[in-house]
Amino acid sequence: MHTGGRAIHLAVDASDGAALEAAAATAERSLGHIDRWVFNAGVFTGYASILDEQPSAHEHTMRVNEGGAWHGIRVAARAMRTYGCTGRIVCVASTHGLVGGRQLPSYCSSKGAVVNLVRAAAVDLAEHRINVNAVCPGFIETAMIRDDLEDEAIRRELEAAVPWPRLGRPDDVAAAVAFLMSDDAEWITGTSLVVDGGFTCI
């Protein structure tokens, strides 16, 4: 495991391309040129069927989840190309970008868009030796699903949906991202690495 290094903290609206460009410039000035980029911003506005979901919720979800990934890939790739360096870009999508989910129309469509955006960007950026991949987590014990996990009935339902005998942990996703960032993944691009304990196998 790599330890040490330097980090800076910036508050950024992930759906704002100009803000992401400014953040990238700040990172370059503080830490050096960008050769690794993880886009891990996302929102979930709540459960609602396509009959009931509000247009504003759909637009917000798409703006952050898909629009943010689009801006993020573009900003990172342009920075990498400026320095003529190879690079690795990983977007965190979701298993719900691969399968449908009840009362999740906007979340599923936004993450599905990220999955196919990664494929398209991988084709465009291959000549520059910039890899673009996605990680698709399943049910991970994070703040995004905290309310569900605190409801015993829902937690049991989620656990029953996963063949592996536990829900996912942030470290499971981090390990997948670290692999895609490594030199071992040089010839992997445009893929979506599923980290879901077997959820999508059923």
Secondary structure as a PSIPRED ss2 file (coil, helix, strand):
# PSIPRED VFORMAT (PSIPRED V4.0)

   1 M C   1.000  0.000  0.000
   2 H C   1.000  0.000  0.000
   3 T C   1.000  0.000  0.000
   4 G C   1.000  0.000  0.000
   5 G C   1.000  0.000  0.000
   6 R C   1.000  0.000  0.000
   7 A C   1.000  0.000  0.000
   8 I C   1.000  0.000  0.000
   9 H C   1.000  0.000  0.000
  10 L C   1.000  0.000  0.000
  11 A C   1.000  0.000  0.000
  12 V C   1.000  0.000  0.000
  13 D C   1.000  0.000  0.000
  14 A C   1.000  0.000  0.000
  15 S C   1.000  0.000  0.000
  16 D C   1.000  0.000  0.000
  17 G H   0.000  1.000  0.000
  18 A H   0.000  1.000  0.000
  19 A H   0.000  1.000  0.000
  20 L H   0.000  1.000  0.000
  21 E H   0.000  1.000  0.000
  22 A H   0.000  1.000  0.000
  23 A H   0.000  1.000  0.000
  24 A H   0.000  1.000  0.000
  25 A H   0.000  1.000  0.000
  26 T H   0.000  1.000  0.000
  27 A H   0.000  1.000  0.000
  28 E H   0.000  1.000  0.000
  29 R H   0.000  1.000  0.000
  30 S H   0.000  1.000  0.000
  31 L H   0.000  1.000  0.000
  32 G C   1.000  0.000  0.000
  33 H C   1.000  0.000  0.000
  34 I C   1.000  0.000  0.000
  35 D C   1.000  0.000  0.000
  36 R E   0.000  0.000  1.000
  37 W E   0.000  0.000  1.000
  38 V E   0.000  0.000  1.000
  39 F E   0.000  0.000  1.000
  40 N C   1.000  0.000  0.000
  41 A C   1.000  0.000  0.000
  42 G C   1.000  0.000  0.000
  43 V C   1.000  0.000  0.000
  44 F C   1.000  0.000  0.000
  45 T C   1.000  0.000  0.000
  46 G C   1.000  0.000  0.000
  47 Y C   1.000  0.000  0.000
  48 A C   1.000  0.000  0.000
  49 S C   1.000  0.000  0.000
  50 I C   1.000  0.000  0.000
  51 L C   1.000  0.000  0.000
  52 D C   1.000  0.000  0.000
  53 E C   1.000  0.000  0.000
  54 Q C   1.000  0.000  0.000
  55 P H   0.000  1.000  0.000
  56 S H   0.000  1.000  0.000
  57 A H   0.000  1.000  0.000
  58 H H   0.000  1.000  0.000
  59 E H   0.000  1.000  0.000
  60 H H   0.000  1.000  0.000
  61 T H   0.000  1.000  0.000
  62 M H   0.000  1.000  0.000
  63 R H   0.000  1.000  0.000
  64 V H   0.000  1.000  0.000
  65 N H   0.000  1.000  0.000
  66 E H   0.000  1.000  0.000
  67 G H   0.000  1.000  0.000
  68 G H   0.000  1.000  0.000
  69 A H   0.000  1.000  0.000
  70 W H   0.000  1.000  0.000
  71 H H   0.000  1.000  0.000
  72 G H   0.000  1.000  0.000
  73 I H   0.000  1.000  0.000
  74 R H   0.000  1.000  0.000
  75 V H   0.000  1.000  0.000
  76 A H   0.000  1.000  0.000
  77 A H   0.000  1.000  0.000
  78 R H   0.000  1.000  0.000
  79 A H   0.000  1.000  0.000
  80 M H   0.000  1.000  0.000
  81 R H   0.000  1.000  0.000
  82 T H   0.000  1.000  0.000
  83 Y C   1.000  0.000  0.000
  84 G C   1.000  0.000  0.000
  85 C C   1.000  0.000  0.000
  86 T C   1.000  0.000  0.000
  87 G E   0.000  0.000  1.000
  88 R E   0.000  0.000  1.000
  89 I E   0.000  0.000  1.000
  90 V E   0.000  0.000  1.000
  91 C E   0.000  0.000  1.000
  92 V E   0.000  0.000  1.000
  93 A C   1.000  0.000  0.000
  94 S C   1.000  0.000  0.000
  95 T H   0.000  1.000  0.000
  96 H H   0.000  1.000  0.000
  97 G H   0.000  1.000  0.000
  98 L C   1.000  0.000  0.000
  99 V C   1.000  0.000  0.000
 100 G C   1.000  0.000  0.000
 101 G C   1.000  0.000  0.000
 102 R C   1.000  0.000  0.000
 103 Q C   1.000  0.000  0.000
 104 L C   1.000  0.000  0.000
 105 P H   0.000  1.000  0.000
 106 S H   0.000  1.000  0.000
 107 Y H   0.000  1.000  0.000
 108 C H   0.000  1.000  0.000
 109 S H   0.000  1.000  0.000
 110 S H   0.000  1.000  0.000
 111 K H   0.000  1.000  0.000
 112 G H   0.000  1.000  0.000
 113 A H   0.000  1.000  0.000
 114 V H   0.000  1.000  0.000
 115 V H   0.000  1.000  0.000
 116 N H   0.000  1.000  0.000
 117 L H   0.000  1.000  0.000
 118 V H   0.000  1.000  0.000
 119 R H   0.000  1.000  0.000
 120 A H   0.000  1.000  0.000
 121 A H   0.000  1.000  0.000
 122 A H   0.000  1.000  0.000
 123 V H   0.000  1.000  0.000
 124 D H   0.000  1.000  0.000
 125 L H   0.000  1.000  0.000
 126 A H   0.000  1.000  0.000
 127 E H   0.000  1.000  0.000
 128 H H   0.000  1.000  0.000
 129 R C   1.000  0.000  0.000
 130 I E   0.000  0.000  1.000
 131 N E   0.000  0.000  1.000
 132 V E   0.000  0.000  1.000
 133 N E   0.000  0.000  1.000
 134 A E   0.000  0.000  1.000
 135 V E   0.000  0.000  1.000
 136 C E   0.000  0.000  1.000
 137 P E   0.000  0.000  1.000
 138 G C   1.000  0.000  0.000
 139 F C   1.000  0.000  0.000
 140 I E   0.000  0.000  1.000
 141 E C   1.000  0.000  0.000
 142 T C   1.000  0.000  0.000
 143 A H   0.000  1.000  0.000
 144 M H   0.000  1.000  0.000
 145 I H   0.000  1.000  0.000
 146 R H   0.000  1.000  0.000
 147 D H   0.000  1.000  0.000
 148 D H   0.000  1.000  0.000
 149 L H   0.000  1.000  0.000
 150 E H   0.000  1.000  0.000
 151 D C   1.000  0.000  0.000
 152 E H   0.000  1.000  0.000
 153 A H   0.000  1.000  0.000
 154 I H   0.000  1.000  0.000
 155 R H   0.000  1.000  0.000
 156 R H   0.000  1.000  0.000
 157 E H   0.000  1.000  0.000
 158 L H   0.000  1.000  0.000
 159 E H   0.000  1.000  0.000
 160 A H   0.000  1.000  0.000
 161 A H   0.000  1.000  0.000
 162 V C   1.000  0.000  0.000
 163 P C   1.000  0.000  0.000
 164 W C   1.000  0.000  0.000
 165 P C   1.000  0.000  0.000
 166 R C   1.000  0.000  0.000
 167 L C   1.000  0.000  0.000
 168 G E   0.000  0.000  1.000
 169 R C   1.000  0.000  0.000
 170 P H   0.000  1.000  0.000
 171 D H   0.000  1.000  0.000
 172 D H   0.000  1.000  0.000
 173 V H   0.000  1.000  0.000
 174 A H   0.000  1.000  0.000
 175 A H   0.000  1.000  0.000
 176 A H   0.000  1.000  0.000
 177 V H   0.000  1.000  0.000
 178 A H   0.000  1.000  0.000
 179 F H   0.000  1.000  0.000
 180 L H   0.000  1.000  0.000
 181 M H   0.000  1.000  0.000
 182 S C   1.000  0.000  0.000
 183 D H   0.000  1.000  0.000
 184 D H   0.000  1.000  0.000
 185 A H   0.000  1.000  0.000
 186 E C   1.000  0.000  0.000
 187 W C   1.000  0.000  0.000
 188 I C   1.000  0.000  0.000
 189 T C   1.000  0.000  0.000
 190 G C   1.000  0.000  0.000
 191 T C   1.000  0.000  0.000
 192 S E   0.000  0.000  1.000
 193 L E   0.000  0.000  1.000
 194 V E   0.000  0.000  1.000
 195 V E   0.000  0.000  1.000
 196 D C   1.000  0.000  0.000
 197 G C   1.000  0.000  0.000
 198 G C   1.000  0.000  0.000
 199 F H   0.000  1.000  0.000
 200 T H   0.000  1.000  0.000
 201 C H   0.000  1.000  0.000
 202 I C   1.000  0.000  0.000
